[in-house]
Amino acid sequence: MGITYDGGVAILDGGTLETVAEFDAEGFLRLNPAGDGRYMFLTEGDSFRLLDAGAWGVPHGDHSHYYTTEPLLTDITVEGSEPGHVVAHEGIGALFFDGSGEIHTFDLTHLDPQVDFETEVAQTEEPHHGVAVAFEDGSRFETIGDVDERSGARVLDADGKETARNEDCPGVHGEAAGPDGVIAVGCEDGVLVWDGADFTKIDAGPEYARTGNLFPADESAIMLGDYNEKEGEPMTQVALVDTEAGQITTADIGAAYNFRSLARGPEGEALVLAEDGQLHVLDPENGDEIGALQIMDEWSEPEEWQEPRPAIRVIDDIAYITDPEEQVIHAVDLTDLEIIESAHLNFVPNELAADEGQPAQGISGHEE
């Protein structure tokens, strides 16, 4: 897994939590899994920079073969203005540049730590803080809007012709892929869902009820989302978005949380790392709390979103949780709901990204 900090990025062994590599980098750093189970993209200045996390799997019949190598922060970059979201879907990666509205797409199997990879470049109608999803047939889903107002999403075919459009999603942000080709994005008043053929708007109810980040789970129609009815106020409720039934229900955590606080468990559980220092586990079907574990002392969200705050990422049945105040990372067994490993870090952890080392959807082939 990778962790950014002021001045660099570190790669940790997911089993021992040992820091196995550190790389110097400048500026505010963001880290995004490329989507193939091995590589990540480090957002550094006006570029996405390829990082080899050093572990991966290759499918071979009814099983996979697994490999490791030394992690490497490569010199391979994709340049552009204000690099933003990275999305992988059906074996295709999409890099979105907010400042230009450019979308760079590429085949995930072409990533190599020694060789530059080619991207196909498309352009949104107007530059904005957005996101794109590229499909295997060459079509794509992309958000629409401009630098002042984001309004919805559209779908284009392989020739770049618009085939569907919906502008009923003010403040569109975030992206999550569900089963059966579902793509969902958050709005300031609900969630917009693309089912592969049509758009459907799921209204939250209140005039303002923002969901800006969505978290799916395998084979589940329910997505976990953040939920804020008062702009600028702490969030204490989460959204449970049933994309199949077209309904949004909320669950109150009883403590504040933020955009780095949410994840899904191995059985689709909704996980919320709250400012009371607890990991709250919810049943996604009804929002009932089914477990809680004290991880750290109480904490408060910093004023600036770039500043370090606790973060959570899940691989299989292990949740990795950072505690910047104590410079610690914990590994939590979600089956028994207990901390099974902790490690002190020689830096203050900021953003946390996890690569499973497993073959991702759309990745195939046998490596001798």
C-alpha positions as CSV (number, residue, x, y, z in Angstrom):
1,M,0.0,0.0,0.0
2,G,1.1,3.6,-0.5
3,I,1.0,6.6,1.9
4,T,1.8,10.2,1.0
5,Y,3.4,12.6,3.4
6,D,5.0,16.0,3.3
7,G,8.0,15.5,1.1
8,G,7.3,12.0,-0.3
9,V,5.5,8.7,-0.6
10,A,6.1,5.4,1.1
11,I,5.2,1.9,0.2
12,L,4.3,-0.5,3.0
13,D,4.0,-4.3,3.2
14,G,0.3,-5.0,3.8
15,G,1.2,-8.0,6.0
16,T,3.8,-6.7,8.3
17,L,3.2,-2.9,7.9
18,E,6.9,-2.5,7.3
19,T,7.9,0.4,5.2
20,V,9.7,-1.2,2.2
21,A,10.4,1.9,0.1
22,E,10.3,5.7,0.3
23,F,10.5,8.2,-2.5
24,D,11.0,11.9,-2.4
25,A,8.4,14.1,-4.1
26,E,7.4,17.8,-3.8
27,G,4.2,19.6,-3.3
28,F,0.8,18.3,-2.2
29,L,0.7,14.7,-3.3
30,R,-2.2,12.4,-4.0
31,L,-2.1,8.7,-4.7
32,N,-4.5,6.7,-6.9
33,P,-4.5,3.0,-7.7
34,A,-4.3,2.6,-11.4
35,G,-6.8,-0.2,-11.2
36,D,-4.7,-3.2,-12.3
37,G,-3.8,-4.4,-8.8
38,R,-0.1,-3.3,-9.2
39,Y,0.5,0.3,-10.3
40,M,-0.5,3.6,-8.8
41,F,-0.5,7.1,-10.1
42,L,1.1,9.8,-8.0
43,T,-0.4,13.2,-8.6
44,E,2.6,15.5,-8.5
45,G,2.3,19.1,-9.8
46,D,0.8,19.0,-13.3
47,S,1.2,15.3,-14.0
48,F,0.2,11.8,-13.1
49,R,3.4,9.8,-12.3
50,L,3.5,6.0,-12.5
51,L,4.5,4.2,-9.4
52,D,5.1,0.4,-9.3
53,A,3.9,-0.8,-5.9
54,G,5.9,-4.1,-6.4
55,A,3.2,-6.8,-6.1
56,W,0.8,-8.2,-8.6
57,G,-1.1,-11.3,-9.8
58,V,-1.6,-12.8,-13.2
59,P,-4.6,-15.0,-14.0
60,H,-3.8,-18.5,-15.2
61,G,-6.9,-20.7,-15.7
62,D,-8.7,-21.3,-12.5
63,H,-6.0,-19.7,-10.4
64,S,-3.5,-16.8,-10.4
65,H,0.3,-16.6,-10.2
66,Y,1.7,-13.9,-7.9
67,Y,4.9,-11.9,-8.2
68,T,6.9,-9.3,-6.3
69,T,9.6,-6.8,-7.1
70,E,11.2,-3.7,-5.6
71,P,8.8,-0.8,-5.6
72,L,9.7,2.0,-8.1
73,L,8.7,5.5,-8.6
74,T,9.2,5.8,-12.3
75,D,9.9,8.7,-14.6
76,I,6.8,7.9,-16.7
77,T,4.3,10.7,-16.5
78,V,1.1,11.9,-18.2
79,E,1.3,15.7,-18.3
80,G,-1.7,18.0,-18.1
81,S,-3.3,20.9,-16.2
82,E,-4.6,20.1,-12.7
83,P,-4.6,16.3,-12.6
84,G,-7.7,15.0,-10.8
85,H,-9.5,11.7,-10.7
86,V,-8.2,8.3,-11.8
87,V,-10.8,5.6,-12.7
88,A,-10.3,2.1,-14.0
89,H,-13.2,0.1,-15.5
90,E,-13.3,-3.0,-17.7
91,G,-9.5,-3.0,-18.0
92,I,-9.4,0.6,-19.3
93,G,-7.9,3.4,-17.3
94,A,-9.0,7.1,-17.5
95,L,-7.1,10.1,-16.2
96,F,-9.0,13.3,-15.9
97,F,-7.4,16.8,-16.0
98,D,-9.6,19.4,-14.4
99,G,-7.7,22.4,-15.8
100,S,-8.1,21.4,-19.4
101,G,-11.0,19.0,-19.4
102,E,-8.8,16.4,-21.1
103,I,-9.5,12.7,-20.6
104,H,-6.6,10.3,-21.2
105,T,-7.5,6.7,-21.6
106,F,-5.3,3.6,-21.9
107,D,-5.2,-0.2,-21.7
108,L,-4.2,-1.2,-18.2
109,T,-2.1,-4.1,-19.6
110,H,0.2,-1.6,-21.3
111,L,1.5,-0.2,-18.0
112,D,5.2,-1.0,-17.6
113,P,7.8,0.5,-15.3
114,Q,10.4,0.8,-18.1
115,V,8.3,1.8,-21.1
116,D,6.1,4.9,-21.8
117,F,2.5,4.0,-22.5
118,E,0.3,5.7,-25.1
119,T,-3.0,7.3,-24.2
120,E,-6.0,8.3,-26.3
121,V,-7.1,11.9,-25.6
122,A,-10.7,13.2,-25.5
123,Q,-12.0,16.5,-24.5
124,T,-15.0,17.5,-22.3
125,E,-17.2,20.3,-23.3
126,E,-15.7,22.6,-20.7
127,P,-12.9,22.2,-18.2
128,H,-14.2,21.4,-14.7
129,H,-13.4,19.3,-11.6
130,G,-14.8,16.1,-13.1
131,V,-14.5,12.4,-13.7
132,A,-14.7,10.0,-16.7
133,V,-15.2,6.3,-17.1
134,A,-14.0,4.5,-20.3
135,F,-15.8,1.4,-21.5
136,E,-14.3,-1.6,-23.3
137,D,-16.2,-0.8,-26.5
138,G,-14.7,2.6,-26.8
139,S,-17.7,4.5,-25.4
140,R,-17.3,6.6,-22.2
141,F,-19.2,8.3,-19.4
142,E,-18.2,11.8,-18.4
143,T,-19.3,14.6,-16.1
144,I,-20.5,17.9,-17.6
145,G,-20.2,21.5,-16.3
146,D,-17.6,24.3,-16.1
147,V,-15.3,25.7,-13.5
148,D,-18.2,27.5,-11.8
149,E,-20.9,25.0,-11.9
150,R,-21.0,21.2,-12.5
151,S,-24.5,20.0,-13.6
152,G,-24.6,16.3,-14.6
153,A,-23.2,13.7,-16.9
154,R,-23.4,12.4,-20.4
155,V,-22.4,9.2,-22.4
156,L,-20.7,9.2,-25.7
157,D,-20.2,6.3,-28.2
158,A,-16.9,5.1,-29.6
159,D,-17.0,7.8,-32.3
160,G,-17.5,10.6,-29.7
161,K,-21.2,11.1,-30.5
162,E,-23.4,11.9,-27.5
163,T,-26.0,9.2,-26.9
164,A,-27.4,10.2,-23.5
165,R,-27.3,13.3,-21.2
166,N,-28.7,14.3,-17.8
167,E,-28.2,17.8,-16.3
168,D,-30.2,17.2,-13.1
169,C,-27.2,16.6,-10.9
170,P,-25.9,19.9,-9.4
171,G,-22.4,19.8,-8.0
172,V,-21.8,16.4,-9.6
173,H,-18.8,14.7,-7.9
174,G,-17.3,11.2,-7.3
175,E,-17.9,8.0,-9.2
176,A,-18.6,4.4,-8.3
177,A,-19.3,1.3,-10.4
178,G,-21.9,-1.2,-9.3
179,P,-23.1,-4.5,-10.7
180,D,-24.6,-4.9,-14.2
181,G,-22.9,-1.9,-15.7
182,V,-24.2,0.7,-13.2
183,I,-22.2,3.9,-12.8
184,A,-23.3,6.4,-10.1
185,V,-22.2,9.9,-9.3
186,G,-23.2,12.1,-6.3
187,C,-25.2,15.3,-6.5
188,E,-26.1,18.1,-4.1
189,D,-29.6,16.7,-3.9
190,G,-29.2,13.0,-4.5
191,V,-27.4,10.5,-6.8
192,L,-27.4,10.2,-10.6
193,V,-27.3,6.6,-11.9
194,W,-26.5,5.3,-15.4
195,D,-27.6,1.7,-15.9
196,G,-25.9,1.2,-19.3
197,A,-29.0,2.4,-21.2
198,D,-30.6,5.3,-19.3
199,F,-30.0,7.9,-16.6
200,T,-32.1,7.8,-13.4
201,K,-32.0,10.5,-10.7
202,I,-32.5,9.3,-7.1
203,D,-33.6,12.3,-5.1
204,A,-32.4,12.6,-1.5
205,G,-35.5,14.5,-0.4
206,P,-34.2,17.8,1.0
207,E,-33.4,20.6,-1.3
208,Y,-29.8,20.4,-0.3
209,A,-28.4,17.0,0.7
210,R,-25.0,16.5,-0.8
211,T,-23.4,13.2,-1.6
212,G,-19.9,13.8,-3.0
213,N,-18.3,10.3,-2.6
214,L,-19.7,6.9,-3.2
215,F,-18.3,3.5,-2.2
216,P,-19.6,0.3,-3.8
217,A,-19.3,-3.3,-2.8
218,D,-19.1,-6.4,-5.0
219,E,-22.5,-7.8,-6.1
220,S,-24.4,-5.2,-4.0
221,A,-26.8,-2.7,-5.4
222,I,-26.3,-0.5,-2.3
223,M,-23.6,2.1,-2.3
224,L,-22.3,3.9,0.8
225,G,-22.1,7.7,0.5
226,D,-21.3,10.7,2.5
227,Y,-24.3,12.9,3.3
228,N,-24.4,16.6,4.2
229,E,-27.6,18.6,4.7
230,K,-25.8,21.8,5.8
231,E,-22.9,23.1,3.7
232,G,-19.8,23.7,5.8
233,E,-21.2,21.8,8.8
234,P,-19.7,18.4,10.0
235,M,-21.3,15.3,8.6
236,T,-22.8,12.8,11.1
237,Q,-25.1,10.9,8.7
238,V,-24.2,8.6,5.9
239,A,-26.3,7.8,2.7
240,L,-27.2,4.2,1.8
241,V,-28.0,4.4,-1.9
242,D,-30.0,1.5,-3.3
243,T,-29.4,1.9,-7.1
244,E,-31.8,-0.9,-7.9
245,A,-34.8,0.3,-5.9
246,G,-34.0,4.0,-6.6
247,Q,-34.0,5.0,-2.9
248,I,-31.7,6.8,-0.5
249,T,-31.9,6.1,3.2
250,T,-29.7,7.7,5.9
251,A,-28.0,6.4,9.1
252,D,-26.8,8.6,11.9
253,I,-23.3,7.7,13.2
254,G,-23.6,9.9,16.3
255,A,-20.2,11.4,15.6
256,A,-18.7,13.5,12.8
257,Y,-16.7,12.0,9.9
258,N,-15.2,13.2,6.6
259,F,-14.5,12.2,3.0
260,R,-11.6,9.9,4.0
261,S,-13.7,8.1,6.6
262,L,-15.7,5.6,4.5
263,A,-15.1,2.1,3.1
264,R,-16.8,-1.2,2.6
265,G,-16.1,-4.5,4.3
266,P,-15.7,-8.0,2.9
267,E,-19.5,-8.7,3.2
268,G,-20.5,-5.3,1.9
269,E,-20.6,-3.8,5.4
270,A,-20.6,0.0,5.6
271,L,-17.5,1.2,7.5
272,V,-17.3,4.7,9.0
273,L,-14.1,5.9,10.8
274,A,-15.6,8.7,12.9
275,E,-14.1,11.5,15.0
276,D,-15.0,9.7,18.2
277,G,-12.0,7.5,17.3
278,Q,-14.2,4.4,16.6
279,L,-14.6,2.3,13.5
280,H,-18.4,1.9,13.1
281,V,-19.7,-1.1,11.2
282,L,-23.2,-0.7,9.7
283,D,-25.6,-3.1,8.0
284,P,-26.0,-1.6,4.5
285,E,-29.6,-2.9,4.2
286,N,-31.0,-1.0,7.1
287,G,-28.2,1.2,8.5
288,D,-28.2,-0.5,11.9
289,E,-24.8,-0.5,13.7
290,I,-23.6,-4.1,14.0
291,G,-20.3,-3.4,15.5
292,A,-17.8,-0.8,16.7
293,L,-14.1,-0.8,17.6
294,Q,-12.1,2.0,19.3
295,I,-9.1,2.6,17.1
296,M,-7.6,5.9,18.4
297,D,-8.3,8.9,20.5
298,E,-11.0,11.4,19.5
299,W,-9.9,13.8,16.7
300,S,-11.2,16.8,14.8
301,E,-11.2,17.4,11.1
302,P,-8.5,20.0,10.1
303,E,-9.7,23.2,8.4
304,E,-7.9,22.5,5.0
305,W,-8.8,19.4,3.1
306,Q,-5.2,18.8,2.1
307,E,-4.1,18.5,5.8
308,P,-3.5,15.0,7.3
309,R,-6.4,13.3,8.9
310,P,-7.2,9.6,9.6
311,A,-7.9,7.5,6.6
312,I,-9.2,4.0,5.9
313,R,-8.7,1.6,3.0
314,V,-9.8,-2.1,2.9
315,I,-8.1,-5.1,1.2
316,D,-10.2,-8.3,1.5
317,D,-11.0,-8.6,5.2
318,I,-8.4,-6.2,6.5
319,A,-8.9,-2.5,7.1
320,Y,-5.8,-0.3,7.1
321,I,-6.3,2.9,9.2
322,T,-3.9,5.7,9.7
323,D,-3.6,7.9,12.8
324,P,-1.6,11.0,11.9
325,E,-1.5,12.4,15.4
326,E,0.4,9.3,16.7
327,Q,2.1,8.6,13.3
328,V,0.7,5.1,13.4
329,I,-1.0,2.7,10.9
330,H,-3.2,-0.1,12.1
331,A,-4.4,-3.3,10.5
332,V,-7.9,-4.3,11.6
333,D,-9.3,-7.8,11.1
334,L,-12.9,-7.0,10.0
335,T,-14.1,-10.6,10.6
336,D,-13.2,-10.5,14.4
337,L,-13.2,-6.7,14.6
338,E,-9.9,-6.4,16.3
339,I,-6.6,-4.7,15.7
340,I,-4.1,-7.4,14.6
341,E,-1.1,-5.2,13.8
342,S,0.2,-1.7,14.3
343,A,3.3,0.1,13.2
344,H,4.9,3.4,14.0
345,L,5.8,5.6,10.9
346,N,8.7,8.0,10.6
347,F,6.5,10.5,8.9
348,V,3.0,12.0,9.4
349,P,0.7,10.0,7.1
350,N,-1.7,11.8,4.8
351,E,-3.4,10.1,1.9
352,L,-3.6,6.3,1.9
353,A,-4.0,4.1,-1.2
354,A,-4.1,0.3,-1.4
355,D,-3.3,-2.0,-4.2
356,E,-4.5,-5.6,-3.7
357,G,-1.8,-7.3,-5.7
358,Q,-4.7,-9.2,-7.3
359,P,-5.7,-9.3,-11.0
360,A,-8.2,-6.6,-11.6
361,Q,-11.4,-6.8,-13.7
362,G,-10.4,-6.9,-17.4
363,I,-6.9,-8.0,-16.7
364,S,-6.0,-11.3,-18.3
365,G,-3.1,-13.4,-19.6
366,H,-0.4,-15.7,-18.4
367,E,3.1,-14.5,-17.6
368,E,5.8,-17.2,-17.7
